[in-house]
Amino acid sequence: MLRTNTCGELNSTHVGQEVTLSGWVNSARNLGGLIFIDLRDRYGVTQAKVDPAVNKAAAEIGEKLHSEWVIKIKGTVAARPTEMQNKKMATGDIEVIVSEIEVLSEAQTMPFELSEEKSGEANEALRLKYRFLDLRRPKLQKMLAVKDQFITYCREYFHGQDFIEVQTPILANSSPEGARDFLVPSRLYPGKFYALPQAPQQFKQLLMVGGLDKYFQIAPCFRDEDPRMDRAYGEFYQLDIEMSFVEQEDIFSLMEPFAINITKKFSTKKVFGLLDTGRFKRLSWRESMDKYGVDKPDLRFDLEIIDISASAATSGFSVFEEAIKNNGVVHALKIDGGAKFSRKEIDEFTEIAKKRGGKGLAYLSVKEGNIASPFAKFLTPEKLAALVNECSTKDGDIVFFAADAWRTVCNVLGAIRNEAALRLGLKDNSLASWVWIVDFPMYDYSDIEEGRIDFGHNPFSMPQGGLKSLKEKKPLDILAYQFDLVLNGFEVSSGAIRNHEPEIMYEAFKIAGYDKSEVEKRFGGMINAFSYGAPPHGGNAPGIDRILMILNDWDSIRDIYAFPKASNGQDLMMDSPSEVYDNQLNELAITVKKAKK
């Protein structure tokens, strides 16, 4: 038997028992002839003691031990002397008096320190190359354990709501989900490709047509998009949910208790900002953009943006007036206590504005009753005073102004609002602020082709007003039954009531530039299914890894994965992506075209 107990469970109730432990040598030290070994597994650390005077054979092996060797020890549990007890260890009141040591595996010198205190000294590339060593750290093991517990709770919750877990295909067809597909060439059908699913969107809708009215899945999703702090490269997992015979309100009623429960179970945060009814606050997409500059606002702090376009149009300041004449807007963001920002900090805010597309950033501040502003000289005292009053500016405040096209102004002041909150310490990590963003535009201008109308969000969503609105309204005025769930400034779930009527779907795609034949070619399976009686349905898909990262204030989403890719998309441990042999390419009828340097 390699072990009778783990390294984290022994305590004073085990004193006198014979035990066998196996694990890694966390440390081995020789103190005055006695050899002390801290033995570690994922459950904890236990101290073992070898006395050469009592057990010479075990001592000879113990003297040779190095960190991270894998060993098995046999011995008797003994109480530590009171003055030698370690209250910081779960096993700190006992030790194992060793009778036998067996080396199961020796280890080379570690490429970096594994202790939590020194782990940050190794760069991420080195840690990812030796990820199997990095995973020995208790912090990472705890993160993986929490993820396991979270997924277990997801299953319990939705099974308790009469949902059925169904696995949808990994080899699928390409779908316009907003990111690049990962393509898989077909050997049986040369020149044709599968696509790894960006989401199980079409399949879960087909399950609704199939009569499985409550579906969920811990779904792997694959997107070839750049990584960032809250998005791992290549693959991620979402809690995918779909229901039949529901309206938007039904989905909200299902998800809000779930969100509250996971906040309580998997974090120490307090749910913040609930309405008097106990429900989550809701903001329309337009209201969120106007007030907070983003469609994923952090509502742990106030800092609302206001529209001052009407007064700015006759302010006498040419920058404001020109923006209004060119169909733009002027918005203002007042920051309580922001007058203490230094000139250097204001310059840094201005650089942020420029990176978000703004030409610059105007401001005024009030200090000890005096108004200070670079553009004050262009306004009459009366106009300046009116501007200060309109923004409800108090002594010690600063107001930032952006004048440009509406979307640009939102982007600029949304970024300034976030940065100001960081610098002023307004983001309270003890709070979890959940909010629904609703009424997304069905269409927007394409990011790729100037002037072209494209879907603004999920193309399979039902337009508000149905076919009538598609035929009678301007595309940019059409709203969709689409919604996001936002947590502390991060979008953690997207959802919608789906378009389940072929006629409406044809018309919706027509507005986005897809003719009927193209729709049938790309989505024929779903269109065909809808012609055989499709129930109204909808759902959403919370991102598991992102939610856990936010609830626990973890630094990187990559550490929530056992084997993540590096920030450049490479697997440094397994050396992928990698070249393949010519015979493999020949089987697939593929010729590799070398990229130009």
PyMOL commands that set and color helices and strands:
alter all, ss='L'
color gray80, all
select helices_A, chain A and resi 12-14+56-62+82-84+119-121+124-129+131-134+138-160+201-209+248-266+285-292+309-312+318-325+338-340+343-355+376-378+381-390+406-423+466-472+475-477+502-511+516-530+544-552+557-560+582-587
alter helices_A, ss='H'
color red, helices_A
select strands_A, chain A and resi 18-31+34-41+44-50+70-79+94-105+164-165+182-185+193-196+214-223+234-244+270-272+281-284+305-307+329-335+362-367+370-372+398-404+431-438+443-445+453-455+482-487+490-497+537-542
alter strands_A, ss='S'
color yellow, strands_A
deselect
rebuild
show_as cartoon
